[in-house]
Amino acid sequence: MEKQPFIKPDIDSIPKPDPEMAGHKEEDSGKGKPKEIDFNLLPEELEAYLNQYVVDQPEAVEVLATKICTHFNRMRLEIEEGASNDQALGNIKSNMLMIGPTGVGKTFIIKLIADRIGVPFVKGDATKFSETGYVGGDVEDLVRDLVHEADENIKLAEYGIIYIDEIDKVAASPSQYGPDVSRSGVQRNLLKLMEETEVDMKVPHDLASQMEAVVQAQRTGKAERKKVNTRNILFVVSGAFDGLAERIRKRISSQGIGFKSDVGLSPEEEANLLQMVATKDLIDYGFESEFIGRLPITVTLSDLDENSLYRILSNPTCAVIQAKKREFRAYGIELVFEDEALRKLAERAAAEETGARGLLSALEGVLIKFEKRLPTVGVKKLTVTGKLVDEPMKEMQRIIFDYALRSFADEFVTKTGIKLTYSPEAEKQLKSAAAKKDGDAREILQKQLKDYIYGVKLMGLDELIVTEEILKDPGNMLDKMIKKAYDKKEDGNLP
């Protein structure tokens, strides 16, 4: 492949970082305002930032923070000093391969890094490319998408991050008809991008691009060809790599000598097989040596157990919890989680064996009914307890019932100045009536006690206790209570 000459970028054309703001406040950067790249971010600074969000992946966080910071600091050095021949010869880009089961946060970590540094980020799925063979345009669309993410700022896009998931799906597994040429082709086209090439922003089969070029040519008298150089774009690829651990096990076992080959691996070695991955394992898995050679950094992420999932949920920055709180807050409902509830949700998520993805489904499974019903009822606060996680429907009925009684009592005291309470028998009767009619206890109270709002003012009471008798025959009981109150007044006037 012909090496593209390095063109020193104009340093003034690249957004400068604000030391206090870079990468922190995304909401302050409106549409069209360029992001600010923090070229000076130090590895330990980025590591500390990631540890606020990422749980139980210390080795992966350390490697990612270090190598990605080095990548951007080296870019800064080249911009400041220019690229000499010596630098060009030593330009080994820190493209990365991430290996880990689904749901451990591979995408999440890279997106966090891109946001913190202030560079555009796009994610692609390798399976999309394997379906269409090795048409280069499909792969190059990732670079074009990066430019769109950078609000058409090509200079900024040339320092972006492209993340490709499920890269293990383009491993060329051999068959009875020979190697999988289509998947090998995808690897070769990605190889071109990961090294250094120029991608034309105008897609030949894109009618809109052609029309735009024609209009521009008519207006300016020349057709401008916009190209993106991939020299400084960081590529991160990832996958679950099913079956890779078994290949590593066989390789390690075959290296045993004499009786050692029969001993097998220790429990610790079995648990960390993927961390012992070698280039040979990846080539045997179906990757071309040139492709693996362009991914000098390999990062392994471990699976998340129940305790890890609990720590994710209990983290104040947990995206799943914060998103669910925002959803309820949109209806004016404050959502609070008790520690026992978080542990039970983590247990449910762990049973799904989908990593952190199971957290969202566990949360939705418990709260979906509340999300539908409570906005209509008017509940303003929901505390998620362990009991609610175990028996959501039963707890929802209790919460709605308690809120109905409390809200009617609040309304009653506001209108009359008289405190309203309920006897245990009355509560039991109201609960039964609400269940039979599939209604709201508050509606029943409003209907049964509508005359009491005015009648109690005639009695001179400080408190009204709603009894079973009042609910059964409210009109007759009100008459009796008013008569009794008048009788007491008359008795009080006797000499």
Contacts in CASP RR format, 6 or more apart in sequence:
PFRMAT RR
TARGET T0000
AUTHOR 0000-0000-0000
METHOD contacts of the structure
MODEL  1
MEKQPFIKPDIDSIPKPDPEMAGHKEEDSGKGKPKEIDFNLLPEELEAYL
NQYVVDQPEAVEVLATKICTHFNRMRLEIEEGASNDQALGNIKSNMLMIG
PTGVGKTFIIKLIADRIGVPFVKGDATKFSETGYVGGDVEDLVRDLVHEA
DENIKLAEYGIIYIDEIDKVAASPSQYGPDVSRSGVQRNLLKLMEETEVD
MKVPHDLASQMEAVVQAQRTGKAERKKVNTRNILFVVSGAFDGLAERIRK
RISSQGIGFKSDVGLSPEEEANLLQMVATKDLIDYGFESEFIGRLPITVT
LSDLDENSLYRILSNPTCAVIQAKKREFRAYGIELVFEDEALRKLAERAA
AEETGARGLLSALEGVLIKFEKRLPTVGVKKLTVTGKLVDEPMKEMQRII
FDYALRSFADEFVTKTGIKLTYSPEAEKQLKSAAAKKDGDAREILQKQLK
DYIYGVKLMGLDELIVTEEILKDPGNMLDKMIKKAYDKKEDGNLP
1 192 0 8 1.000
1 195 0 8 1.000
1 197 0 8 1.000
3 196 0 8 1.000
4 196 0 8 1.000
4 197 0 8 1.000
4 198 0 8 1.000
4 229 0 8 1.000
4 231 0 8 1.000
6 83 0 8 1.000
6 88 0 8 1.000
6 91 0 8 1.000
6 231 0 8 1.000
7 229 0 8 1.000
8 78 0 8 1.000
8 79 0 8 1.000
8 82 0 8 1.000
8 83 0 8 1.000
9 79 0 8 1.000
9 155 0 8 1.000
9 158 0 8 1.000
10 155 0 8 1.000
11 79 0 8 1.000
11 80 0 8 1.000
13 155 0 8 1.000
14 37 0 8 1.000
14 79 0 8 1.000
14 155 0 8 1.000
14 156 0 8 1.000
14 159 0 8 1.000
15 34 0 8 1.000
15 35 0 8 1.000
15 36 0 8 1.000
15 37 0 8 1.000
15 156 0 8 1.000
16 36 0 8 1.000
17 36 0 8 1.000
17 37 0 8 1.000
17 38 0 8 1.000
17 39 0 8 1.000
17 40 0 8 1.000
18 36 0 8 1.000
19 40 0 8 1.000
21 28 0 8 1.000
21 36 0 8 1.000
22 36 0 8 1.000
22 37 0 8 1.000
22 38 0 8 1.000
22 41 0 8 1.000
22 117 0 8 1.000
22 118 0 8 1.000
23 35 0 8 1.000
23 36 0 8 1.000
23 38 0 8 1.000
23 115 0 8 1.000
23 116 0 8 1.000
23 117 0 8 1.000
23 118 0 8 1.000
24 116 0 8 1.000
26 115 0 8 1.000
29 35 0 8 1.000
29 36 0 8 1.000
31 151 0 8 1.000
32 151 0 8 1.000
33 151 0 8 1.000
34 150 0 8 1.000
34 151 0 8 1.000
34 153 0 8 1.000
34 156 0 8 1.000
35 118 0 8 1.000
35 119 0 8 1.000
35 120 0 8 1.000
35 150 0 8 1.000
35 156 0 8 1.000
36 118 0 8 1.000
37 72 0 8 1.000
37 117 0 8 1.000
37 118 0 8 1.000
37 119 0 8 1.000
37 156 0 8 1.000
37 159 0 8 1.000
38 72 0 8 1.000
38 116 0 8 1.000
38 117 0 8 1.000
38 118 0 8 1.000
39 72 0 8 1.000
39 73 0 8 1.000
39 75 0 8 1.000
39 76 0 8 1.000
39 79 0 8 1.000
40 73 0 8 1.000
40 76 0 8 1.000
41 69 0 8 1.000
41 72 0 8 1.000
41 73 0 8 1.000
41 116 0 8 1.000
41 117 0 8 1.000
42 69 0 8 1.000
43 65 0 8 1.000
43 66 0 8 1.000
43 69 0 8 1.000
43 70 0 8 1.000
44 65 0 8 1.000
45 69 0 8 1.000
46 65 0 8 1.000
46 68 0 8 1.000
46 69 0 8 1.000
46 113 0 8 1.000
46 116 0 8 1.000
46 117 0 8 1.000
47 61 0 8 1.000
47 62 0 8 1.000
47 65 0 8 1.000
47 66 0 8 1.000
49 112 0 8 1.000
49 116 0 8 1.000
50 61 0 8 1.000
50 64 0 8 1.000
50 65 0 8 1.000
50 109 0 8 1.000
50 112 0 8 1.000
50 113 0 8 1.000
51 58 0 8 1.000
51 61 0 8 1.000
52 315 0 8 1.000
52 317 0 8 1.000
53 108 0 8 1.000
53 112 0 8 1.000
53 315 0 8 1.000
53 317 0 8 1.000
53 319 0 8 1.000
54 61 0 8 1.000
54 105 0 8 1.000
54 108 0 8 1.000
54 109 0 8 1.000
54 112 0 8 1.000
55 304 0 8 1.000
55 308 0 8 1.000
55 311 0 8 1.000
55 312 0 8 1.000
55 315 0 8 1.000
56 302 0 8 1.000
56 304 0 8 1.000
56 308 0 8 1.000
56 311 0 8 1.000
57 104 0 8 1.000
57 105 0 8 1.000
57 109 0 8 1.000
57 301 0 8 1.000
57 302 0 8 1.000
59 275 0 8 1.000
59 300 0 8 1.000
60 98 0 8 1.000
60 109 0 8 1.000
60 299 0 8 1.000
60 300 0 8 1.000
60 301 0 8 1.000
61 109 0 8 1.000
63 297 0 8 1.000
63 299 0 8 1.000
64 96 0 8 1.000
64 109 0 8 1.000
64 110 0 8 1.000
64 113 0 8 1.000
64 299 0 8 1.000
65 113 0 8 1.000
67 94 0 8 1.000
67 96 0 8 1.000
67 297 0 8 1.000
68 94 0 8 1.000
68 113 0 8 1.000
68 117 0 8 1.000
68 234 0 8 1.000
70 94 0 8 1.000
71 93 0 8 1.000
71 94 0 8 1.000
71 234 0 8 1.000
72 117 0 8 1.000
72 119 0 8 1.000
72 159 0 8 1.000
75 159 0 8 1.000
75 232 0 8 1.000
78 87 0 8 1.000
81 87 0 8 1.000
83 91 0 8 1.000
91 231 0 8 1.000
92 296 0 8 1.000
93 194 0 8 1.000
93 231 0 8 1.000
93 232 0 8 1.000
93 234 0 8 1.000
93 235 0 8 1.000
93 294 0 8 1.000
94 234 0 8 1.000
94 296 0 8 1.000
94 297 0 8 1.000
95 194 0 8 1.000
95 234 0 8 1.000
95 235 0 8 1.000
95 236 0 8 1.000
95 237 0 8 1.000
95 294 0 8 1.000
95 295 0 8 1.000
95 296 0 8 1.000
95 297 0 8 1.000
96 234 0 8 1.000
96 235 0 8 1.000
96 236 0 8 1.000
96 237 0 8 1.000
96 295 0 8 1.000
96 297 0 8 1.000
96 298 0 8 1.000
96 299 0 8 1.000
97 167 0 8 1.000
97 236 0 8 1.000
97 237 0 8 1.000
97 238 0 8 1.000
97 282 0 8 1.000
97 292 0 8 1.000
97 295 0 8 1.000
97 297 0 8 1.000
97 298 0 8 1.000
97 299 0 8 1.000
98 106 0 8 1.000
98 110 0 8 1.000
98 236 0 8 1.000
98 237 0 8 1.000
98 238 0 8 1.000
98 239 0 8 1.000
98 299 0 8 1.000
98 300 0 8 1.000
98 301 0 8 1.000
99 238 0 8 1.000
99 239 0 8 1.000
99 240 0 8 1.000
99 241 0 8 1.000
99 244 0 8 1.000
99 274 0 8 1.000
99 277 0 8 1.000
99 298 0 8 1.000
99 299 0 8 1.000
99 300 0 8 1.000
99 301 0 8 1.000
100 106 0 8 1.000
100 238 0 8 1.000
100 239 0 8 1.000
100 240 0 8 1.000
100 241 0 8 1.000
100 274 0 8 1.000
100 300 0 8 1.000
100 301 0 8 1.000
100 302 0 8 1.000
100 303 0 8 1.000
101 240 0 8 1.000
101 301 0 8 1.000
101 303 0 8 1.000
101 355 0 8 1.000
102 240 0 8 1.000
102 354 0 8 1.000
102 355 0 8 1.000
102 357 0 8 1.000
103 304 0 8 1.000
103 354 0 8 1.000
103 355 0 8 1.000
103 356 0 8 1.000
103 357 0 8 1.000
103 358 0 8 1.000
104 301 0 8 1.000
104 302 0 8 1.000
104 303 0 8 1.000
104 304 0 8 1.000
104 355 0 8 1.000
104 356 0 8 1.000
105 301 0 8 1.000
105 356 0 8 1.000
106 165 0 8 1.000
106 238 0 8 1.000
106 239 0 8 1.000
106 301 0 8 1.000
107 123 0 8 1.000
107 163 0 8 1.000
107 165 0 8 1.000
107 238 0 8 1.000
108 319 0 8 1.000
108 356 0 8 1.000
110 121 0 8 1.000
110 161 0 8 1.000
110 163 0 8 1.000
110 236 0 8 1.000
111 121 0 8 1.000
111 123 0 8 1.000
111 163 0 8 1.000
113 161 0 8 1.000
114 120 0 8 1.000
114 121 0 8 1.000
114 160 0 8 1.000
114 161 0 8 1.000
115 121 0 8 1.000
119 156 0 8 1.000
119 159 0 8 1.000
119 160 0 8 1.000
119 161 0 8 1.000
120 146 0 8 1.000
120 149 0 8 1.000
120 150 0 8 1.000
120 156 0 8 1.000
120 157 0 8 1.000
120 160 0 8 1.000
120 161 0 8 1.000
121 146 0 8 1.000
121 149 0 8 1.000
121 160 0 8 1.000
121 161 0 8 1.000
121 162 0 8 1.000
121 163 0 8 1.000
122 142 0 8 1.000
122 145 0 8 1.000
122 146 0 8 1.000
122 149 0 8 1.000
122 161 0 8 1.000
122 162 0 8 1.000
122 163 0 8 1.000
123 163 0 8 1.000
123 164 0 8 1.000
123 165 0 8 1.000
124 142 0 8 1.000
124 162 0 8 1.000
124 163 0 8 1.000
124 164 0 8 1.000
124 165 0 8 1.000
125 164 0 8 1.000
125 165 0 8 1.000
125 166 0 8 1.000
126 164 0 8 1.000
126 165 0 8 1.000
126 166 0 8 1.000
126 167 0 8 1.000
126 168 0 8 1.000
126 169 0 8 1.000
126 170 0 8 1.000
126 186 0 8 1.000
126 237 0 8 1.000
127 166 0 8 1.000
127 169 0 8 1.000
127 170 0 8 1.000
128 138 0 8 1.000
129 138 0 8 1.000
129 139 0 8 1.000
129 170 0 8 1.000
129 186 0 8 1.000
129 189 0 8 1.000
129 190 0 8 1.000
130 169 0 8 1.000
130 170 0 8 1.000
130 182 0 8 1.000
130 183 0 8 1.000
130 186 0 8 1.000
132 138 0 8 1.000
133 182 0 8 1.000
133 185 0 8 1.000
133 186 0 8 1.000
134 182 0 8 1.000
134 184 0 8 1.000
134 185 0 8 1.000
134 186 0 8 1.000
134 188 0 8 1.000
134 189 0 8 1.000
136 189 0 8 1.000
137 203 0 8 1.000
139 186 0 8 1.000
139 189 0 8 1.000
139 190 0 8 1.000
139 193 0 8 1.000
140 189 0 8 1.000
140 193 0 8 1.000
140 199 0 8 1.000
140 200 0 8 1.000
141 203 0 8 1.000
142 162 0 8 1.000
142 164 0 8 1.000
142 193 0 8 1.000
143 157 0 8 1.000
143 162 0 8 1.000
143 193 0 8 1.000
143 199 0 8 1.000
143 228 0 8 1.000
143 230 0 8 1.000
143 233 0 8 1.000
144 199 0 8 1.000
144 201 0 8 1.000
144 203 0 8 1.000
144 228 0 8 1.000
146 157 0 8 1.000
146 160 0 8 1.000
146 162 0 8 1.000
146 228 0 8 1.000
146 233 0 8 1.000
147 153 0 8 1.000
147 154 0 8 1.000
147 157 0 8 1.000
147 201 0 8 1.000
147 228 0 8 1.000
149 157 0 8 1.000
150 156 0 8 1.000
150 157 0 8 1.000
150 160 0 8 1.000
154 201 0 8 1.000
154 226 0 8 1.000
154 228 0 8 1.000
157 228 0 8 1.000
157 233 0 8 1.000
158 228 0 8 1.000
158 229 0 8 1.000
158 230 0 8 1.000
158 231 0 8 1.000
158 232 0 8 1.000
158 233 0 8 1.000
159 232 0 8 1.000
159 233 0 8 1.000
160 232 0 8 1.000
160 233 0 8 1.000
160 234 0 8 1.000
161 233 0 8 1.000
161 234 0 8 1.000
161 235 0 8 1.000
161 236 0 8 1.000
162 193 0 8 1.000
162 233 0 8 1.000
162 234 0 8 1.000
162 235 0 8 1.000
162 236 0 8 1.000
163 236 0 8 1.000
163 237 0 8 1.000
163 238 0 8 1.000
164 190 0 8 1.000
164 235 0 8 1.000
164 236 0 8 1.000
164 237 0 8 1.000
164 238 0 8 1.000
165 237 0 8 1.000
165 238 0 8 1.000
165 239 0 8 1.000
166 238 0 8 1.000
166 239 0 8 1.000
166 240 0 8 1.000
167 237 0 8 1.000
167 238 0 8 1.000
167 239 0 8 1.000
168 239 0 8 1.000
168 240 0 8 1.000
168 241 0 8 1.000
168 242 0 8 1.000
168 244 0 8 1.000
168 285 0 8 1.000
169 183 0 8 1.000
170 183 0 8 1.000
170 186 0 8 1.000
170 187 0 8 1.000
171 183 0 8 1.000
171 285 0 8 1.000
171 286 0 8 1.000
171 287 0 8 1.000
172 179 0 8 1.000
172 180 0 8 1.000
172 181 0 8 1.000
172 183 0 8 1.000
172 184 0 8 1.000
172 187 0 8 1.000
172 286 0 8 1.000
172 287 0 8 1.000
172 288 0 8 1.000
173 180 0 8 1.000
173 183 0 8 1.000
173 286 0 8 1.000
174 180 0 8 1.000
184 288 0 8 1.000
187 287 0 8 1.000
187 288 0 8 1.000
187 291 0 8 1.000
188 288 0 8 1.000
188 290 0 8 1.000
188 291 0 8 1.000
190 235 0 8 1.000
190 237 0 8 1.000
190 291 0 8 1.000
191 288 0 8 1.000
191 290 0 8 1.000
191 291 0 8 1.000
191 294 0 8 1.000
193 199 0 8 1.000
193 230 0 8 1.000
193 233 0 8 1.000
193 235 0 8 1.000
194 230 0 8 1.000
194 235 0 8 1.000
194 294 0 8 1.000
194 295 0 8 1.000
195 230 0 8 1.000
195 294 0 8 1.000
196 229 0 8 1.000
196 230 0 8 1.000
196 231 0 8 1.000
197 229 0 8 1.000
197 230 0 8 1.000
198 227 0 8 1.000
198 228 0 8 1.000
198 229 0 8 1.000
198 230 0 8 1.000
199 227 0 8 1.000
199 228 0 8 1.000
199 230 0 8 1.000
200 225 0 8 1.000
200 226 0 8 1.000
200 227 0 8 1.000
201 209 0 8 1.000
201 226 0 8 1.000
201 227 0 8 1.000
201 228 0 8 1.000
202 209 0 8 1.000
202 210 0 8 1.000
202 213 0 8 1.000
202 225 0 8 1.000
202 226 0 8 1.000
203 209 0 8 1.000
204 210 0 8 1.000
213 223 0 8 1.000
216 223 0 8 1.000
216 224 0 8 1.000
217 223 0 8 1.000
235 294 0 8 1.000
235 295 0 8 1.000
237 295 0 8 1.000
241 274 0 8 1.000
241 285 0 8 1.000
244 274 0 8 1.000
244 277 0 8 1.000
244 281 0 8 1.000
244 282 0 8 1.000
244 285 0 8 1.000
245 273 0 8 1.000
245 274 0 8 1.000
247 281 0 8 1.000
247 284 0 8 1.000
247 285 0 8 1.000
248 273 0 8 1.000
248 274 0 8 1.000
248 276 0 8 1.000
248 277 0 8 1.000
248 278 0 8 1.000
248 281 0 8 1.000
249 265 0 8 1.000
249 270 0 8 1.000
249 273 0 8 1.000
251 278 0 8 1.000
251 280 0 8 1.000
251 281 0 8 1.000
252 265 0 8 1.000
252 269 0 8 1.000
252 276 0 8 1.000
253 261 0 8 1.000
253 264 0 8 1.000
253 265 0 8 1.000
254 261 0 8 1.000
265 273 0 8 1.000
269 276 0 8 1.000
272 302 0 8 1.000
274 300 0 8 1.000
275 300 0 8 1.000
277 298 0 8 1.000
277 300 0 8 1.000
279 289 0 8 1.000
279 292 0 8 1.000
279 293 0 8 1.000
282 292 0 8 1.000
283 289 0 8 1.000
283 292 0 8 1.000
303 355 0 8 1.000
304 312 0 8 1.000
304 350 0 8 1.000
304 355 0 8 1.000
304 356 0 8 1.000
305 350 0 8 1.000
306 346 0 8 1.000
306 347 0 8 1.000
306 349 0 8 1.000
306 350 0 8 1.000
307 346 0 8 1.000
309 346 0 8 1.000
309 349 0 8 1.000
309 350 0 8 1.000
309 355 0 8 1.000
309 356 0 8 1.000
309 358 0 8 1.000
309 359 0 8 1.000
310 342 0 8 1.000
310 343 0 8 1.000
310 346 0 8 1.000
312 318 0 8 1.000
312 320 0 8 1.000
312 346 0 8 1.000
312 356 0 8 1.000
312 359 0 8 1.000
313 320 0 8 1.000
313 321 0 8 1.000
313 337 0 8 1.000
313 342 0 8 1.000
313 345 0 8 1.000
313 346 0 8 1.000
313 359 0 8 1.000
314 339 0 8 1.000
314 342 0 8 1.000
320 356 0 8 1.000
320 359 0 8 1.000
320 360 0 8 1.000
320 363 0 8 1.000
321 337 0 8 1.000
321 363 0 8 1.000
324 335 0 8 1.000
324 363 0 8 1.000
324 367 0 8 1.000
325 335 0 8 1.000
327 371 0 8 1.000
328 334 0 8 1.000
328 335 0 8 1.000
328 371 0 8 1.000
328 374 0 8 1.000
328 382 0 8 1.000
329 335 0 8 1.000
331 374 0 8 1.000
331 375 0 8 1.000
332 375 0 8 1.000
332 380 0 8 1.000
333 374 0 8 1.000
333 375 0 8 1.000
333 378 0 8 1.000
333 379 0 8 1.000
333 380 0 8 1.000
333 381 0 8 1.000
333 382 0 8 1.000
334 380 0 8 1.000
334 381 0 8 1.000
334 382 0 8 1.000
335 381 0 8 1.000
335 382 0 8 1.000
335 384 0 8 1.000
336 381 0 8 1.000
336 382 0 8 1.000
336 383 0 8 1.000
336 384 0 8 1.000
337 383 0 8 1.000
337 384 0 8 1.000
338 383 0 8 1.000
338 384 0 8 1.000
338 385 0 8 1.000
338 386 0 8 1.000
340 385 0 8 1.000
340 386 0 8 1.000
341 384 0 8 1.000
341 385 0 8 1.000
341 386 0 8 1.000
341 388 0 8 1.000
341 389 0 8 1.000
344 386 0 8 1.000
344 389 0 8 1.000
344 390 0 8 1.000
345 359 0 8 1.000
345 362 0 8 1.000
345 363 0 8 1.000
345 366 0 8 1.000
345 389 0 8 1.000
346 359 0 8 1.000
346 362 0 8 1.000
348 358 0 8 1.000
348 362 0 8 1.000
348 389 0 8 1.000
349 355 0 8 1.000
349 356 0 8 1.000
349 358 0 8 1.000
349 359 0 8 1.000
349 361 0 8 1.000
349 362 0 8 1.000
352 358 0 8 1.000
352 361 0 8 1.000
352 362 0 8 1.000
354 361 0 8 1.000
365 392 0 8 1.000
366 384 0 8 1.000
366 388 0 8 1.000
366 389 0 8 1.000
366 392 0 8 1.000
367 384 0 8 1.000
367 392 0 8 1.000
369 392 0 8 1.000
369 393 0 8 1.000
369 396 0 8 1.000
370 382 0 8 1.000
370 392 0 8 1.000
370 396 0 8 1.000
373 396 0 8 1.000
373 400 0 8 1.000
374 382 0 8 1.000
374 399 0 8 1.000
374 400 0 8 1.000
377 400 0 8 1.000
377 403 0 8 1.000
377 404 0 8 1.000
377 440 0 8 1.000
378 403 0 8 1.000
378 407 0 8 1.000
379 399 0 8 1.000
379 400 0 8 1.000
379 403 0 8 1.000
382 399 0 8 1.000
385 395 0 8 1.000
387 395 0 8 1.000
388 395 0 8 1.000
397 435 0 8 1.000
400 440 0 8 1.000
400 441 0 8 1.000
401 430 0 8 1.000
401 431 0 8 1.000
401 434 0 8 1.000
401 441 0 8 1.000
404 434 0 8 1.000
404 440 0 8 1.000
404 441 0 8 1.000
404 442 0 8 1.000
404 443 0 8 1.000
404 445 0 8 1.000
405 422 0 8 1.000
405 427 0 8 1.000
405 430 0 8 1.000
405 441 0 8 1.000
405 442 0 8 1.000
405 445 0 8 1.000
407 442 0 8 1.000
408 420 0 8 1.000
408 441 0 8 1.000
408 442 0 8 1.000
408 445 0 8 1.000
408 446 0 8 1.000
409 419 0 8 1.000
409 420 0 8 1.000
409 421 0 8 1.000
409 422 0 8 1.000
412 418 0 8 1.000
412 420 0 8 1.000
412 449 0 8 1.000
412 452 0 8 1.000
412 453 0 8 1.000
412 464 0 8 1.000
413 419 0 8 1.000
413 420 0 8 1.000
415 453 0 8 1.000
416 453 0 8 1.000
416 456 0 8 1.000
416 457 0 8 1.000
418 456 0 8 1.000
418 457 0 8 1.000
418 461 0 8 1.000
418 462 0 8 1.000
418 463 0 8 1.000
418 464 0 8 1.000
419 462 0 8 1.000
419 463 0 8 1.000
419 464 0 8 1.000
420 463 0 8 1.000
420 464 0 8 1.000
420 466 0 8 1.000
421 463 0 8 1.000
421 464 0 8 1.000
421 465 0 8 1.000
421 466 0 8 1.000
422 430 0 8 1.000
422 465 0 8 1.000
422 466 0 8 1.000
423 465 0 8 1.000
423 466 0 8 1.000
423 467 0 8 1.000
423 468 0 8 1.000
425 467 0 8 1.000
425 468 0 8 1.000
426 466 0 8 1.000
426 467 0 8 1.000
426 468 0 8 1.000
426 470 0 8 1.000
426 471 0 8 1.000
429 468 0 8 1.000
429 471 0 8 1.000
429 472 0 8 1.000
430 441 0 8 1.000
430 444 0 8 1.000
430 445 0 8 1.000
430 471 0 8 1.000
431 441 0 8 1.000
433 441 0 8 1.000
433 444 0 8 1.000
433 471 0 8 1.000
434 440 0 8 1.000
434 441 0 8 1.000
434 444 0 8 1.000
437 444 0 8 1.000
445 466 0 8 1.000
448 470 0 8 1.000
448 471 0 8 1.000
448 474 0 8 1.000
449 466 0 8 1.000
449 470 0 8 1.000
449 474 0 8 1.000
451 474 0 8 1.000
451 475 0 8 1.000
451 478 0 8 1.000
452 464 0 8 1.000
452 474 0 8 1.000
452 478 0 8 1.000
455 478 0 8 1.000
455 482 0 8 1.000
456 464 0 8 1.000
458 482 0 8 1.000
458 485 0 8 1.000
459 481 0 8 1.000
459 482 0 8 1.000
459 485 0 8 1.000
460 485 0 8 1.000
461 485 0 8 1.000
469 477 0 8 1.000
470 477 0 8 1.000
470 478 0 8 1.000
END
